[in-house]
Amino acid sequence: MASDEIILFDLTSKDTPECWSLNPWKTRLLLNYKGVPYKTEWLNYPEVGPRLAGHVKPHEMGTAIADYTIPTVRLPGDEYVMDSRRIADVINQRYSSPPLTIDSPQLSWFVENYGRLMTPFRGVYLPLVPRRLLAEGSIAYWYESKERLNGKSLDAIEKEEGGDVAYERLEPVLKEITAMLKENSSGPFFNGAEVSYVDFFWAAWLLFAKRIGEDVLDAVIERCGVDGHVHRDLLDAVKPWSERSTY
Ligand SMILES: N[C@@H](CCC(=O)N[C@@H](CS)C(=O)NCC(=O)O)C(=O)O
């Protein structure tokens, strides 16, 4: 592979590899929006560290879920950039057209409130991801790493926090997001007709839910309140950039 070819490192899935995971979706939407040519290198979880070590500095201790994470991109000149936010800044700087606003009050809100989304959602995604999405080579790693991080078996998490319990806990935060998305009614995006990075950030979460299953996305949207359709409108609006998900 020519060294000036851009590579997006993403997590593989069963059958035909297709983007599923939350953080790589943010980068993929961005690259597709910018029209940057790239290839995907699909990895199973245990392959991520060995593939990236030596190319990029590991995350500083305690700042991330693992030393090396996905998404990472290799840019022309063999420059590796890890972390979706860092990648967004670098890509936006290098590829100024089409323009994209990265920072916004809504993005700050998501960063501050991320735990309120991810903690209740763990009752759904932790048990379902290995069952429905992961390739064989990632399954043991998922159970081992997630059980260690959460201090509980995924079976126990599913029993105690899964299904309706999770969706009910998500409801208040989902309703806040619905209100934010509805606020500017001049278009499907958080800033009305103008797409910005926060749209990719939230669409990535919704696409993750959708890849786990339409049943999961439906349950999420149901808890978004009477204006829940704004989330489907957002997914429709980002379709030009979410359709490329398999290569
Ligand atoms: N802050 C990072 C988080 C990246 C992250 O946690 N990625 C997960 C997949 S979505 C990962 O690579 N995990 C590796 C592991 O668990 O070993 C970003 O936004 O890129």
The ligand as an ORCA input file, in Angstrom:
! r2SCAN-3c Opt
* xyz 0 1
  N     -11.531      9.011     23.148
  C     -11.314      7.998     22.157
  C     -12.013      6.731     22.557
  C     -11.704      5.619     21.609
  C     -12.162      4.271     22.124
  O     -12.434      4.078     23.321
  N     -12.208      3.319     21.192
  C     -12.586      1.968     21.511
  C     -13.521      1.433     20.440
  S     -14.945      2.469     20.227
  C     -11.331      1.102     21.483
  O     -10.518      1.226     20.588
  N     -11.130      0.241     22.464
  C      -9.960     -0.563     22.493
  C      -9.963     -1.533     23.633
  O     -10.968     -1.604     24.349
  O      -8.955     -2.225     23.770
  C     -11.796      8.488     20.792
  O     -12.737      9.303     20.760
  O     -11.240      8.086     19.777
*
